[in-house]
Amino acid sequence: MAAVNLIGSYNYALVRFGVDRHLASYAALDLAGRVTAAGGWTRAVWLLGGAGAMGTGIWSMHYIGMLAFILPIPVAYDWPTVLLSLFAAILASVVALGVVSGRKWVGSERSPEVS
């Protein structure tokens, strides 16, 4: 069988839009200070809100980048896999914001930071 070279191109307007999604991640990391300062259910709300913003920002940046790449063949995405990857990005963001917030986790030897 002969090899076929697929030559792709980019929709640069979509690429620019994808780069703008990084701002959502920056905003979420800025919320880490609010997570650290808050306590109880307020901390959980800030943590989940920040993780939602950061996870969807990271996820959308990657998917917009994939959509911006144009190939001469049809490309389709499996919706359950797409939604699973969104859930994974948000879950990873919960963990990341929890770690950078500097609070003590259950069973951890790490103590909260005092300002």
BELWO-V671290 format. One record per helix or strand of 2 or more residues. SS is the DSSP state (H for helix, E for strand). FROM is the first residue (numbers start at 1). TO is the last residue. If there is no record, write none. Layout:
ss:SS from:FROM to:TO
ss:SS from:FROM to:TO
//
This chain:
ss:E from:9 to:10
ss:H from:12 to:20
ss:H from:22 to:30
ss:H from:32 to:37
ss:H from:40 to:68
ss:E from:69 to:70
ss:H from:79 to:100
//
